[in-house]
Amino acid sequence: MSGMFGFGRPQPSSSEKIAAAEQEMDLITDMFNKLQQACMKKCIPKTYLEGEVNKGEGVCIDRCTAKFFDVQMKVSELLQAEAAAKGGAQGGGFGIGGM
Amino acid sequence: MDSLSASEQRELQSRMERKQMKEFMGMFSGLVTHCFDSCVDDFTTKSLVQRETGCVTRCVKKFMAGSERIGTRFQEQQAQMMNQPPPGR
């Protein structure tokens, strides 16, 4: 793959390319951490009566993950619409959903 | 990432390793805080009692299992997103 965010600048320098790859990695790591924090908090009770993720908790995690991404898409969509309505031509600069 | 040269790959690799180390330390301290918070609230003894030890063990185990599951779903979603770009583009 040629970089998931398709930073399509012509002839980027070495450090620019590394920085872009790094930034991409950071973004994904950050997203994963946020997702994990959110869904663990919502789906795993703090009592720890068992060490396994039980069926209900597992299903909760699955749904939580799906919804987290849905919300991400929705927010990105709304922000883009907002930006498009406001700034006209130069909207869509922040494409988290545009991977 | 296919357009990076060998030396660039190496540079990126070493940065990633440092990042992963940092990431791991952050995960570790977060997990300690979380499990301590969830399991320990009785200070009538100096060391962990059996109940607390058990709770911490389950807490860590469960965290691992949970994050593995989230990781799997995350990858699935990520792959799906790449195949179908969102509307409005």
N, CA and C atoms of all chains as a GROMACS GRO file, in nm:
protein
  564
    1MET      N    1   0.083  -0.120   0.000
    1MET     CA    2   0.000   0.000   0.000
    1MET      C    3   0.086   0.124   0.000
    2SER      N    4   0.033   0.232  -0.049
    2SER     CA    5   0.114   0.352  -0.065
    2SER      C    6   0.076   0.457   0.037
    3GLY      N    7   0.074   0.418   0.166
    3GLY     CA    8   0.042   0.516   0.269
    3GLY      C    9  -0.108   0.532   0.277
    4MET      N   10  -0.163   0.498   0.392
    4MET     CA   11  -0.308   0.490   0.400
    4MET      C   12  -0.377   0.624   0.384
    5PHE      N   13  -0.303   0.732   0.404
    5PHE     CA   14  -0.368   0.861   0.393
    5PHE      C   15  -0.341   0.928   0.261
    6GLY      N   16  -0.266   0.860   0.180
    6GLY     CA   17  -0.240   0.910   0.047
    6GLY      C   18  -0.189   1.052   0.043
    7PHE      N   19  -0.091   1.083   0.126
    7PHE     CA   20  -0.032   1.215   0.122
    7PHE      C   21   0.037   1.230  -0.013
    8GLY      N   22  -0.031   1.289  -0.106
    8GLY     CA   23   0.019   1.285  -0.242
    8GLY      C   24   0.100   1.405  -0.284
    9ARG      N   25   0.188   1.451  -0.197
    9ARG     CA   26   0.274   1.561  -0.239
    9ARG      C   27   0.380   1.507  -0.335
   10PRO      N   28   0.412   1.587  -0.435
   10PRO     CA   29   0.513   1.541  -0.530
   10PRO      C   30   0.651   1.546  -0.468
   11GLN      N   31   0.730   1.444  -0.488
   11GLN     CA   32   0.870   1.436  -0.444
   11GLN      C   33   0.893   1.481  -0.301
   12PRO      N   34   0.833   1.415  -0.203
   12PRO     CA   35   0.862   1.456  -0.065
   12PRO      C   36   1.003   1.414  -0.027
   13SER      N   37   1.064   1.491   0.063
   13SER     CA   38   1.199   1.458   0.104
   13SER      C   39   1.197   1.339   0.197
   14SER      N   40   1.317   1.289   0.224
   14SER     CA   41   1.331   1.172   0.308
   14SER      C   42   1.264   1.191   0.444
   15SER      N   43   1.299   1.303   0.508
   15SER     CA   44   1.245   1.326   0.642
   15SER      C   45   1.095   1.349   0.638
   16GLU      N   46   1.048   1.408   0.530
   16GLU     CA   47   0.904   1.429   0.516
   16GLU      C   48   0.831   1.296   0.505
   17LYS      N   49   0.891   1.207   0.429
   17LYS     CA   50   0.828   1.076   0.411
   17LYS      C   51   0.823   0.999   0.542
   18ILE      N   52   0.936   1.004   0.615
   18ILE     CA   53   0.940   0.935   0.744
   18ILE      C   54   0.840   0.997   0.840
   19ALA      N   55   0.836   1.130   0.841
   19ALA     CA   56   0.744   1.200   0.929
   19ALA      C   57   0.599   1.164   0.896
   20ALA      N   58   0.570   1.153   0.768
   20ALA     CA   59   0.433   1.118   0.726
   20ALA      C   60   0.396   0.978   0.773
   21ALA      N   61   0.489   0.886   0.755
   21ALA     CA   62   0.464   0.748   0.798
   21ALA      C   63   0.446   0.742   0.949
   22GLU      N   64   0.527   0.822   1.015
   22GLU     CA   65   0.522   0.826   1.161
   22GLU      C   66   0.390   0.885   1.209
   23GLN      N   67   0.349   0.990   1.143
   23GLN     CA   68   0.224   1.056   1.178
   23GLN      C   69   0.106   0.963   1.158
   24GLU      N   70   0.113   0.888   1.052
   24GLU     CA   71   0.008   0.792   1.021
   24GLU      C   72  -0.001   0.687   1.131
   25MET      N   73   0.118   0.641   1.171
   25MET     CA   74   0.126   0.542   1.278
   25MET      C   75   0.069   0.598   1.409
   26ASP      N   76   0.108   0.722   1.438
   26ASP     CA   77   0.060   0.789   1.560
   26ASP      C   78  -0.092   0.799   1.562
   27LEU      N   79  -0.145   0.836   1.447
   27LEU     CA   80  -0.289   0.854   1.437
   27LEU      C   81  -0.362   0.723   1.464
   28ILE      N   82  -0.310   0.616   1.406
   28ILE     CA   83  -0.374   0.486   1.423
   28ILE      C   84  -0.360   0.436   1.566
   29THR      N   85  -0.240   0.454   1.623
   29THR     CA   86  -0.219   0.415   1.762
   29THR      C   87  -0.312   0.490   1.855
   30ASP      N   88  -0.320   0.620   1.830
   30ASP     CA   89  -0.405   0.705   1.912
   30ASP      C   90  -0.551   0.662   1.903
   31MET      N   91  -0.592   0.635   1.781
   31MET     CA   92  -0.730   0.593   1.759
   31MET      C   93  -0.758   0.462   1.833
   32PHE      N   94  -0.664   0.371   1.822
   32PHE     CA   95  -0.682   0.242   1.890
   32PHE      C   96  -0.689   0.260   2.042
   33ASN      N   97  -0.601   0.343   2.095
   33ASN     CA   98  -0.602   0.367   2.239
   33ASN      C   99  -0.734   0.428   2.288
   34LYS      N  100  -0.782   0.523   2.210
   34LYS     CA  101  -0.909   0.587   2.245
   34LYS      C  102  -1.023   0.486   2.243
   35LEU      N  103  -1.022   0.406   2.138
   35LEU     CA  104  -1.125   0.303   2.122
   35LEU      C  105  -1.120   0.205   2.239
   36GLN      N  106  -1.000   0.164   2.272
   36GLN     CA  107  -0.983   0.067   2.379
   36GLN      C  108  -1.031   0.124   2.512
   37GLN      N  109  -0.989   0.246   2.540
   37GLN     CA  110  -1.031   0.310   2.665
   37GLN      C  111  -1.183   0.319   2.673
   38ALA      N  112  -1.242   0.364   2.562
   38ALA     CA  113  -1.386   0.386   2.561
   38ALA      C  114  -1.461   0.254   2.582
   39CYS      N  115  -1.424   0.153   2.505
   39CYS     CA  116  -1.503   0.029   2.507
   39CYS      C  117  -1.474  -0.058   2.630
   40MET      N  118  -1.353  -0.053   2.681
   40MET     CA  119  -1.326  -0.126   2.804
   40MET      C  120  -1.407  -0.065   2.918
   41LYS      N  121  -1.411   0.065   2.918
   41LYS     CA  122  -1.483   0.136   3.024
   41LYS      C  123  -1.632   0.103   3.018
   42LYS      N  124  -1.683   0.096   2.896
   42LYS     CA  125  -1.827   0.074   2.882
   42LYS      C  126  -1.867  -0.072   2.895
   43CYS      N  127  -1.777  -0.163   2.862
   43CYS     CA  128  -1.817  -0.304   2.853
   43CYS      C  129  -1.763  -0.395   2.963
   44ILE      N  130  -1.653  -0.356   3.024
   44ILE     CA  131  -1.593  -0.444   3.124
   44ILE      C  132  -1.617  -0.387   3.264
   45PRO      N  133  -1.700  -0.454   3.344
   45PRO     CA  134  -1.725  -0.406   3.479
   45PRO      C  135  -1.600  -0.416   3.566
   46LYS      N  136  -1.590  -0.328   3.662
   46LYS     CA  137  -1.467  -0.321   3.741
   46LYS      C  138  -1.460  -0.423   3.854
   47THR      N  139  -1.553  -0.516   3.859
   47THR     CA  140  -1.555  -0.609   3.972
   47THR      C  141  -1.453  -0.722   3.959
   48TYR      N  142  -1.421  -0.761   3.838
   48TYR     CA  143  -1.322  -0.867   3.813
   48TYR      C  144  -1.349  -0.995   3.889
   49LEU      N  145  -1.469  -1.044   3.875
   49LEU     CA  146  -1.505  -1.173   3.934
   49LEU      C  147  -1.450  -1.286   3.848
   50GLU      N  148  -1.419  -1.255   3.724
   50GLU     CA  149  -1.363  -1.356   3.634
   50GLU      C  150  -1.256  -1.294   3.546
   51GLY      N  151  -1.162  -1.378   3.504
   51GLY     CA  152  -1.052  -1.328   3.423
   51GLY      C  153  -1.080  -1.331   3.274
   52GLU      N  154  -1.186  -1.400   3.236
   52GLU     CA  155  -1.219  -1.409   3.093
   52GLU      C  156  -1.318  -1.299   3.055
   53VAL      N  157  -1.314  -1.267   2.928
   53VAL     CA  158  -1.417  -1.179   2.875
   53VAL      C  159  -1.537  -1.269   2.846
   54ASN      N  160  -1.646  -1.248   2.918
   54ASN     CA  161  -1.759  -1.338   2.896
   54ASN      C  162  -1.838  -1.300   2.771
   55LYS      N  163  -1.937  -1.383   2.741
   55LYS     CA  164  -2.006  -1.367   2.613
   55LYS      C  165  -2.068  -1.227   2.597
   56GLY      N  166  -2.138  -1.186   2.702
   56GLY     CA  167  -2.204  -1.055   2.695
   56GLY      C  168  -2.104  -0.942   2.677
   57GLU      N  169  -1.993  -0.950   2.750
   57GLU     CA  170  -1.891  -0.846   2.740
   57GLU      C  171  -1.828  -0.844   2.601
   58GLY      N  172  -1.807  -0.965   2.549
   58GLY     CA  173  -1.748  -0.976   2.416
   58GLY      C  174  -1.837  -0.914   2.311
   59VAL      N  175  -1.964  -0.944   2.317
   59VAL     CA  176  -2.060  -0.886   2.222
   59VAL      C  177  -2.064  -0.735   2.239
   60CYS      N  178  -2.060  -0.692   2.363
   60CYS     CA  179  -2.057  -0.548   2.391
   60CYS      C  180  -1.937  -0.483   2.324
   61ILE      N  181  -1.821  -0.547   2.337
   61ILE     CA  182  -1.699  -0.493   2.275
   61ILE      C  183  -1.714  -0.484   2.123
   62ASP      N  184  -1.768  -0.588   2.064
   62ASP     CA  185  -1.788  -0.588   1.918
   62ASP      C  186  -1.877  -0.472   1.875
   63ARG      N  187  -1.988  -0.458   1.944
   63ARG     CA  188  -2.083  -0.352   1.907
   63ARG      C  189  -2.026  -0.214   1.937
   64CYS      N  190  -1.958  -0.206   2.051
   64CYS     CA  191  -1.896  -0.079   2.090
   64CYS      C  192  -1.797  -0.034   1.984
   65THR      N  193  -1.714  -0.128   1.937
   65THR     CA  194  -1.616  -0.095   1.835
   65THR      C  195  -1.683  -0.044   1.708
   66ALA      N  196  -1.785  -0.118   1.665
   66ALA     CA  197  -1.856  -0.079   1.544
   66ALA      C  198  -1.918   0.060   1.558
   67LYS      N  199  -1.977   0.084   1.674
   67LYS     CA  200  -2.041   0.213   1.696
   67LYS      C  201  -1.940   0.326   1.708
   68PHE      N  202  -1.827   0.294   1.768
   68PHE     CA  203  -1.721   0.395   1.781
   68PHE      C  204  -1.680   0.444   1.642
   69PHE      N  205  -1.665   0.348   1.550
   69PHE     CA  206  -1.628   0.385   1.413
   69PHE      C  207  -1.741   0.460   1.343
   70ASP      N  208  -1.864   0.418   1.371
   70ASP     CA  209  -1.979   0.488   1.315
   70ASP      C  210  -1.979   0.634   1.358
   71VAL      N  211  -1.955   0.654   1.487
   71VAL     CA  212  -1.954   0.790   1.539
   71VAL      C  213  -1.841   0.870   1.475
   72GLN      N  214  -1.728   0.804   1.459
   72GLN     CA  215  -1.614   0.870   1.397
   72GLN      C  216  -1.647   0.917   1.256
   73MET      N  217  -1.710   0.827   1.181
   73MET     CA  218  -1.754   0.859   1.045
   73MET      C  219  -1.852   0.976   1.045
   74LYS      N  220  -1.948   0.964   1.136
   74LYS     CA  221  -2.055   1.064   1.142
   74LYS      C  222  -1.998   1.202   1.174
   75VAL      N  223  -1.912   1.206   1.275
   75VAL     CA  224  -1.852   1.333   1.315
   75VAL      C  225  -1.769   1.391   1.200
   76SER      N  226  -1.691   1.305   1.138
   76SER     CA  227  -1.609   1.350   1.026
   76SER      C  228  -1.695   1.406   0.913
   77GLU      N  229  -1.804   1.334   0.888
   77GLU     CA  230  -1.899   1.376   0.785
   77GLU      C  231  -1.959   1.512   0.817
   78LEU      N  232  -2.003   1.528   0.942
   78LEU     CA  233  -2.067   1.652   0.984
   78LEU      C  234  -1.970   1.769   0.979
   79LEU      N  235  -1.848   1.743   1.024
   79LEU     CA  236  -1.748   1.849   1.022
   79LEU      C  237  -1.715   1.890   0.879
   80GLN      N  238  -1.709   1.791   0.792
   80GLN     CA  239  -1.680   1.822   0.652
   80GLN      C  240  -1.792   1.902   0.589
   81ALA      N  241  -1.916   1.863   0.623
   81ALA     CA  242  -2.032   1.935   0.571
   81ALA      C  243  -2.029   2.080   0.620
   82GLU      N  244  -1.997   2.093   0.748
   82GLU     CA  245  -1.986   2.225   0.810
   82GLU      C  246  -1.882   2.311   0.738
   83ALA      N  247  -1.766   2.250   0.720
   83ALA     CA  248  -1.656   2.321   0.655
   83ALA      C  249  -1.691   2.357   0.512
   84ALA      N  250  -1.758   2.265   0.445
   84ALA     CA  251  -1.796   2.289   0.306
   84ALA      C  252  -1.896   2.404   0.297
   85ALA      N  253  -1.992   2.405   0.393
   85ALA     CA  254  -2.093   2.510   0.394
   85ALA      C  255  -2.029   2.646   0.423
   86LYS      N  256  -1.932   2.645   0.510
   86LYS     CA  257  -1.867   2.768   0.552
   86LYS      C  258  -1.764   2.818   0.451
   87GLY      N  259  -1.668   2.731   0.425
   87GLY     CA  260  -1.554   2.776   0.346
   87GLY      C  261  -1.566   2.749   0.197
   88GLY      N  262  -1.676   2.688   0.153
   88GLY     CA  263  -1.693   2.660   0.012
   88GLY      C  264  -1.586   2.567  -0.043
   89ALA      N  265  -1.498   2.621  -0.123
   89ALA     CA  266  -1.405   2.539  -0.200
   89ALA      C  267  -1.306   2.460  -0.115
   90GLN      N  268  -1.258   2.519  -0.007
   90GLN     CA  269  -1.148   2.451   0.063
   90GLN      C  270  -1.194   2.370   0.184
   91GLY      N  271  -1.297   2.294   0.169
   91GLY     CA  272  -1.341   2.206   0.277
   91GLY      C  273  -1.267   2.075   0.270
   92GLY      N  274  -1.295   1.990   0.366
   92GLY     CA  275  -1.239   1.854   0.362
   92GLY      C  276  -1.091   1.846   0.386
   93GLY      N  277  -1.040   1.931   0.473
   93GLY     CA  278  -0.896   1.926   0.500
   93GLY      C  279  -0.860   1.823   0.604
   94PHE      N  280  -0.956   1.786   0.685
   94PHE     CA  281  -0.926   1.696   0.796
   94PHE      C  282  -0.990   1.561   0.772
   95GLY      N  283  -0.926   1.478   0.699
   95GLY     CA  284  -0.991   1.355   0.656
   95GLY      C  285  -0.959   1.234   0.741
   96ILE      N  286  -1.007   1.237   0.865
   96ILE     CA  287  -0.985   1.118   0.947
   96ILE      C  288  -1.063   1.001   0.889
   97GLY      N  289  -1.181   1.032   0.841
   97GLY     CA  290  -1.263   0.926   0.783
   97GLY      C  291  -1.219   0.891   0.642
   98GLY      N  292  -1.127   0.964   0.591
   98GLY     CA  293  -1.092   0.944   0.450
   98GLY      C  294  -0.979   0.847   0.425
   99MET      N  295  -0.963   0.753   0.518
   99MET     CA  296  -0.851   0.661   0.501
   99MET      C  297  -0.869   0.567   0.385
  100MET      N  298   0.400   0.286   0.218
  100MET     CA  299   0.535   0.281   0.273
  100MET      C  300   0.633   0.216   0.177
  101ASP      N  301   0.586   0.176   0.063
  101ASP     CA  302   0.673   0.104  -0.030
  101ASP      C  303   0.775   0.196  -0.095
  102SER      N  304   0.751   0.329  -0.083
  102SER     CA  305   0.841   0.420  -0.151
  102SER      C  306   0.961   0.462  -0.066
  103LEU      N  307   0.972   0.406   0.053
  103LEU     CA  308   1.086   0.441   0.138
  103LEU      C  309   1.209   0.359   0.101
  104SER      N  310   1.323   0.425   0.102
  104SER     CA  311   1.447   0.352   0.073
  104SER      C  312   1.488   0.270   0.193
  105ALA      N  313   1.594   0.192   0.176
  105ALA     CA  314   1.638   0.102   0.283
  105ALA      C  315   1.678   0.180   0.408
  106SER      N  316   1.751   0.289   0.388
  106SER     CA  317   1.796   0.366   0.506
  106SER      C  318   1.677   0.436   0.572
  107GLU      N  319   1.585   0.480   0.490
  107GLU     CA  320   1.464   0.541   0.545
  107GLU      C  321   1.384   0.439   0.624
  108GLN      N  322   1.376   0.320   0.569
  108GLN     CA  323   1.306   0.211   0.639
  108GLN      C  324   1.368   0.187   0.776
  109ARG      N  325   1.502   0.188   0.778
  109ARG     CA  326   1.572   0.162   0.904
  109ARG      C  327   1.545   0.272   1.006
  110GLU      N  328   1.549   0.397   0.957
  110GLU     CA  329   1.521   0.511   1.044
  110GLU      C  330   1.380   0.500   1.102
  111LEU      N  331   1.287   0.470   1.015
  111LEU     CA  332   1.148   0.457   1.058
  111LEU      C  333   1.133   0.344   1.158
  112GLN      N  334   1.200   0.235   1.127
  112GLN     CA  335   1.197   0.117   1.213
  112GLN      C  336   1.242   0.150   1.356
  113SER      N  337   1.354   0.222   1.364
  113SER     CA  338   1.407   0.252   1.499
  113SER      C  339   1.314   0.350   1.572
  114ARG      N  340   1.256   0.441   1.497
  114ARG     CA  341   1.160   0.532   1.561
  114ARG      C  342   1.038   0.456   1.612
  115MET      N  343   0.996   0.360   1.531
  115MET     CA  344   0.879   0.281   1.569
  115MET      C  345   0.908   0.200   1.695
  116GLU      N  346   1.030   0.148   1.701
  116GLU     CA  347   1.066   0.069   1.819
  116GLU      C  348   1.064   0.153   1.946
  117ARG      N  349   1.118   0.274   1.933
  117ARG     CA  350   1.116   0.364   2.049
  117ARG      C  351   0.972   0.397   2.087
  118LYS      N  352   0.892   0.418   1.986
  118LYS     CA  353   0.752   0.450   2.009
  118LYS      C  354   0.678   0.334   2.077
  119GLN      N  355   0.709   0.214   2.030
  119GLN     CA  356   0.644   0.097   2.087
  119GLN      C  357   0.680   0.078   2.234
  120MET      N  358   0.807   0.107   2.262
  120MET     CA  359   0.853   0.097   2.401
  120MET      C  360   0.775   0.194   2.488
  121LYS      N  361   0.764   0.315   2.439
  121LYS     CA  362   0.691   0.419   2.512
  121LYS      C  363   0.545   0.380   2.529
  122GLU      N  364   0.492   0.328   2.420
  122GLU     CA  365   0.352   0.283   2.419
  122GLU      C  366   0.330   0.174   2.524
  123PHE      N  367   0.426   0.083   2.529
  123PHE     CA  368   0.416  -0.027   2.625
  123PHE      C  369   0.421   0.024   2.769
  124MET      N  370   0.514   0.118   2.794
  124MET     CA  371   0.524   0.175   2.927
  124MET      C  372   0.394   0.245   2.967
  125GLY      N  373   0.337   0.314   2.873
  125GLY     CA  374   0.210   0.382   2.898
  125GLY      C  375   0.099   0.283   2.929
  126MET      N  376   0.096   0.175   2.853
  126MET     CA  377  -0.005   0.070   2.874
  126MET      C  378   0.014   0.009   3.012
  127PHE      N  379   0.139  -0.019   3.045
  127PHE     CA  380   0.172  -0.079   3.175
  127PHE      C  381   0.125   0.009   3.290
  128SER      N  382   0.161   0.135   3.285
  128SER     CA  383   0.126   0.222   3.398
  128SER      C  384  -0.025   0.244   3.404
  129GLY      N  385  -0.088   0.250   3.288
  129GLY     CA  386  -0.233   0.263   3.285
  129GLY      C  387  -0.302   0.143   3.345
  130LEU      N  388  -0.247   0.026   3.314
  130LEU     CA  389  -0.305  -0.098   3.364
  130LEU      C  390  -0.286  -0.110   3.515
  131VAL      N  391  -0.168  -0.071   3.562
  131VAL     CA  392  -0.143  -0.072   3.707
  131VAL      C  393  -0.244   0.018   3.777
  132THR      N  394  -0.258   0.138   3.725
  132THR     CA  395  -0.353   0.232   3.785
  132THR      C  396  -0.495   0.175   3.786
  133HIS      N  397  -0.533   0.121   3.671
  133HIS     CA  398  -0.670   0.071   3.658
  133HIS      C  399  -0.696  -0.047   3.753
  134CYS      N  400  -0.603  -0.142   3.756
  134CYS     CA  401  -0.625  -0.261   3.839
  134CYS      C  402  -0.612  -0.229   3.988
  135PHE      N  403  -0.522  -0.139   4.020
  135PHE     CA  404  -0.509  -0.096   4.158
  135PHE      C  405  -0.640  -0.031   4.204
  136ASP      N  406  -0.687   0.057   4.117
  136ASP     CA  407  -0.810   0.130   4.144
  136ASP      C  408  -0.929   0.036   4.161
  137SER      N  409  -0.934  -0.065   4.074
  137SER     CA  410  -1.050  -0.155   4.074
  137SER      C  411  -1.044  -0.258   4.187
  138CYS      N  412  -0.923  -0.295   4.229
  138CYS     CA  413  -0.910  -0.410   4.318
  138CYS      C  414  -0.869  -0.378   4.461
  139VAL      N  415  -0.800  -0.269   4.480
  139VAL     CA  416  -0.744  -0.242   4.612
  139VAL      C  417  -0.808  -0.121   4.678
  140ASP      N  418  -0.880  -0.146   4.785
  140ASP     CA  419  -0.931  -0.029   4.860
  140ASP      C  420  -0.938  -0.059   5.010
  141ASP      N  421  -0.867  -0.163   5.048
  141ASP     CA  422  -0.865  -0.198   5.189
  141ASP      C  423  -0.722  -0.185   5.240
  142PHE      N  424  -0.700  -0.091   5.332
  142PHE     CA  425  -0.563  -0.069   5.379
  142PHE      C  426  -0.546  -0.107   5.525
  143THR      N  427  -0.607  -0.220   5.560
  143THR     CA  428  -0.587  -0.273   5.695
  143THR      C  429  -0.471  -0.370   5.697
  144THR      N  430  -0.419  -0.403   5.578
  144THR     CA  431  -0.300  -0.489   5.571
  144THR      C  432  -0.194  -0.420   5.488
  145LYS      N  433  -0.072  -0.471   5.503
  145LYS     CA  434   0.040  -0.407   5.437
  145LYS      C  435   0.063  -0.462   5.296
  146SER      N  436   0.039  -0.592   5.280
  146SER     CA  437   0.056  -0.647   5.146
  146SER      C  438  -0.080  -0.695   5.094
  147LEU      N  439  -0.083  -0.723   4.965
  147LEU     CA  440  -0.209  -0.762   4.902
  147LEU      C  441  -0.266  -0.888   4.966
  148VAL      N  442  -0.393  -0.886   4.996
  148VAL     CA  443  -0.457  -1.007   5.046
  148VAL      C  444  -0.497  -1.092   4.925
  149GLN      N  445  -0.534  -1.216   4.955
  149GLN     CA  446  -0.562  -1.311   4.847
  149GLN      C  447  -0.669  -1.259   4.750
  150ARG      N  448  -0.770  -1.200   4.807
  150ARG     CA  449  -0.879  -1.147   4.723
  150ARG      C  450  -0.827  -1.042   4.625
  151GLU      N  451  -0.740  -0.956   4.676
  151GLU     CA  452  -0.685  -0.851   4.590
  151GLU      C  453  -0.592  -0.908   4.483
  152THR      N  454  -0.509  -1.004   4.524
  152THR     CA  455  -0.420  -1.067   4.428
  152THR      C  456  -0.500  -1.133   4.316
  153GLY      N  457  -0.604  -1.204   4.356
  153GLY     CA  458  -0.691  -1.269   4.258
  153GLY      C  459  -0.755  -1.168   4.166
  154CYS      N  460  -0.802  -1.061   4.223
  154CYS     CA  461  -0.867  -0.956   4.145
  154CYS      C  462  -0.769  -0.896   4.044
  155VAL      N  463  -0.648  -0.868   4.089
  155VAL     CA  464  -0.547  -0.810   4.001
  155VAL      C  465  -0.514  -0.906   3.886
  156THR      N  466  -0.500  -1.035   3.921
  156THR     CA  467  -0.473  -1.136   3.819
  156THR      C  468  -0.584  -1.137   3.713
  157ARG      N  469  -0.707  -1.138   3.761
  157ARG     CA  470  -0.820  -1.140   3.667
  157ARG      C  471  -0.828  -1.011   3.588
  158CYS      N  472  -0.797  -0.901   3.655
  158CYS     CA  473  -0.800  -0.770   3.590
  158CYS      C  474  -0.704  -0.767   3.470
  159VAL      N  475  -0.580  -0.813   3.494
  159VAL     CA  476  -0.480  -0.812   3.387
  159VAL      C  477  -0.520  -0.908   3.275
  160LYS      N  478  -0.564  -1.026   3.315
  160LYS     CA  479  -0.604  -1.128   3.218
  160LYS      C  480  -0.718  -1.076   3.129
  161LYS      N  481  -0.811  -1.016   3.197
  161LYS     CA  482  -0.929  -0.966   3.126
  161LYS      C  483  -0.894  -0.850   3.034
  162PHE      N  484  -0.804  -0.767   3.082
  162PHE     CA  485  -0.760  -0.655   3.000
  162PHE      C  486  -0.696  -0.706   2.871
  163MET      N  487  -0.610  -0.807   2.886
  163MET     CA  488  -0.542  -0.864   2.771
  163MET      C  489  -0.642  -0.924   2.672
  164ALA      N  490  -0.735  -1.003   2.728
  164ALA     CA  491  -0.834  -1.066   2.642
  164ALA      C  492  -0.920  -0.961   2.572
  165GLY      N  493  -0.959  -0.860   2.648
  165GLY     CA  494  -1.042  -0.754   2.592
  165GLY      C  495  -0.970  -0.677   2.484
  166SER      N  496  -0.843  -0.643   2.510
  166SER     CA  497  -0.774  -0.562   2.410
  166SER      C  498  -0.741  -0.643   2.286
  167GLU      N  499  -0.727  -0.774   2.304
  167GLU     CA  500  -0.707  -0.859   2.186
  167GLU      C  501  -0.831  -0.857   2.098
  168ARG      N  502  -0.944  -0.868   2.162
  168ARG     CA  503  -1.070  -0.867   2.087
  168ARG      C  504  -1.092  -0.733   2.018
  169ILE      N  505  -1.066  -0.624   2.092
  169ILE     CA  506  -1.080  -0.492   2.033
  169ILE      C  507  -0.982  -0.476   1.916
  170GLY      N  508  -0.862  -0.528   1.935
  170GLY     CA  509  -0.762  -0.522   1.829
  170GLY      C  510  -0.808  -0.590   1.702
  171THR      N  511  -0.868  -0.706   1.718
  171THR     CA  512  -0.920  -0.779   1.602
  171THR      C  513  -1.026  -0.699   1.529
  172ARG      N  514  -1.121  -0.646   1.606
  172ARG     CA  515  -1.230  -0.567   1.546
  172ARG      C  516  -1.174  -0.442   1.480
  173PHE      N  517  -1.076  -0.383   1.547
  173PHE     CA  518  -1.013  -0.261   1.496
  173PHE      C  519  -0.953  -0.287   1.358
  174GLN      N  520  -0.882  -0.397   1.346
  174GLN     CA  521  -0.819  -0.430   1.219
  174GLN      C  522  -0.924  -0.455   1.111
  175GLU      N  523  -1.031  -0.523   1.150
  175GLU     CA  524  -1.138  -0.549   1.054
  175GLU      C  525  -1.198  -0.420   1.002
  176GLN      N  526  -1.226  -0.329   1.096
  176GLN     CA  527  -1.284  -0.201   1.058
  176GLN      C  528  -1.189  -0.122   0.969
  177GLN      N  529  -1.063  -0.125   1.008
  177GLN     CA  530  -0.960  -0.052   0.934
  177GLN      C  531  -0.954  -0.101   0.789
  178ALA      N  532  -0.957  -0.232   0.774
  178ALA     CA  533  -0.952  -0.293   0.641
  178ALA      C  534  -1.076  -0.256   0.561
  179GLN      N  535  -1.188  -0.257   0.629
  179GLN     CA  536  -1.315  -0.226   0.563
  179GLN      C  537  -1.317  -0.081   0.516
  180MET      N  538  -1.267   0.008   0.602
  180MET     CA  539  -1.264   0.150   0.568
  180MET      C  540  -1.178   0.178   0.446
  181MET      N  541  -1.071   0.101   0.436
  181MET     CA  542  -0.981   0.125   0.324
  181MET      C  543  -1.043   0.080   0.193
  182ASN      N  544  -1.130  -0.019   0.202
  182ASN     CA  545  -1.194  -0.069   0.080
  182ASN      C  546  -1.309   0.017   0.031
  183GLN      N  547  -1.377   0.082   0.126
  183GLN     CA  548  -1.485   0.169   0.082
  183GLN      C  549  -1.472   0.307   0.145
  184PRO      N  550  -1.422   0.403   0.067
  184PRO     CA  551  -1.407   0.539   0.116
  184PRO      C  552  -1.543   0.597   0.154
  185PRO      N  553  -1.543   0.683   0.257
  185PRO     CA  554  -1.669   0.737   0.306
  185PRO      C  555  -1.734   0.828   0.203
  186PRO      N  556  -1.866   0.850   0.216
  186PRO     CA  557  -1.934   0.940   0.122
  186PRO      C  558  -1.887   1.082   0.140
  187GLY      N  559  -1.903   1.162   0.038
  187GLY     CA  560  -1.866   1.302   0.048
  187GLY      C  561  -1.727   1.329  -0.003
  188ARG      N  562  -1.672   1.235  -0.077
  188ARG     CA  563  -1.541   1.259  -0.136
  188ARG      C  564  -1.538   1.223  -0.282
   0.00000   0.00000   0.00000
